[in-house]
Amino acid sequence: MASLKVEMVVKEEELKKEMAGRRSADELLEKLTSQMEAIKVSAVEEFKSTEAYDDNNTKYFLAGFSLLKRQAKEKYPDLDFEAFQPFEDDESVMPVEEVDGGTT
């Protein structure tokens, strides 16, 4: 009977160590997950400030613009949609608040 009590105490100690290790691992996982989220946000913001981001936005905007013109020509064949062209200058495509200081 005494050997069972000793064995039980040993098993309880092992269990406590494992539980502490698991808590420590869970805390580390939570910390690393939080760091990864911060890194993702930072990476996205950094990419948004690059020329590649602007190039992608421009490319997809122009592709969508061309698609819209093509669909409009099919829907309204009597109208001239060639008059509608994307702007050539950066100032024309800037958001309103950046162009005139935010007053509309």
C-alpha positions in Angstrom: 0.0 0.0 0.0 2.8 2.4 0.8 4.4 1.7 -2.6 1.1 2.7 -4.3 1.1 6.0 -2.4 4.7 6.7 -3.4 3.9 5.8 -7.0 0.8 8.0 -6.9 2.9 11.0 -5.6 5.5 10.4 -8.3 2.8 10.3 -11.0 1.2 13.5 -9.6 4.6 15.3 -9.7 5.0 14.1 -13.3 1.6 15.4 -14.2 2.2 18.8 -12.6 5.5 19.1 -14.6 3.7 18.2 -17.8 0.9 20.6 -17.1 3.4 23.4 -16.3 5.2 22.5 -19.6 2.0 22.6 -21.5 1.0 26.0 -20.0 4.4 27.3 -20.9 4.0 26.0 -24.5 0.5 27.5 -24.8 1.8 30.9 -23.6 4.7 30.7 -26.0 2.3 29.8 -28.8 0.1 32.7 -28.0 3.0 35.1 -27.9 4.4 33.9 -31.2 0.9 34.0 -32.8 0.6 37.6 -31.7 4.0 38.5 -33.1 3.1 36.8 -36.4 0.0 38.9 -36.6 2.0 42.1 -36.0 4.5 41.0 -38.7 1.8 40.3 -41.2 0.2 43.8 -40.6 3.7 45.3 -41.0 4.5 43.4 -44.1 1.2 44.4 -45.8 1.7 48.1 -44.9 5.3 47.9 -46.2 4.1 46.4 -49.5 1.3 49.0 -49.8 4.1 51.6 -49.8 6.0 50.1 -52.7 5.8 50.8 -56.4 4.8 47.2 -57.1 1.6 47.7 -55.1 0.8 50.8 -57.1 1.7 49.0 -60.4 -0.7 46.1 -59.5 -3.5 48.5 -58.5 -3.1 50.4 -61.7 -2.9 47.2 -63.8 -6.1 45.8 -62.3 -7.9 49.2 -62.4 -7.1 49.5 -66.1 -8.2 46.0 -66.8 -11.5 46.6 -65.1 -11.9 49.9 -66.9 -11.4 48.2 -70.2 -13.9 45.4 -69.3 -16.5 48.0 -68.3 -16.1 49.9 -71.6 -16.4 46.7 -73.6 -19.6 45.7 -71.7 -21.0 49.2 -72.0 -20.4 49.1 -75.8 -22.3 45.8 -76.0 -25.2 47.1 -74.0 -25.3 50.5 -75.6 -23.9 50.2 -79.1 -25.1 53.6 -80.2 -23.0 55.5 -77.6 -19.3 56.4 -78.1 -17.4 55.1 -75.0 -14.0 55.9 -76.5 -14.4 59.4 -75.0 -13.9 57.8 -71.6 -10.3 57.2 -71.0 -8.3 56.7 -67.8 -6.5 59.8 -66.6 -2.8 60.2 -67.6 -1.7 62.3 -64.6 -1.3 61.3 -61.0 -3.1 64.3 -59.6 -6.4 63.3 -61.4 -6.5 59.9 -59.8 -5.6 61.0 -56.3 -8.3 60.8 -53.6 -10.2 64.1 -53.2 -8.8 64.9 -49.8 -5.2 64.6 -51.1 -5.9 66.8 -54.1 -7.6 69.8 -52.5 -6.7 69.4 -48.8 -9.9 67.5 -47.8 -12.5 70.1 -48.7 -15.2 69.0 -51.1 
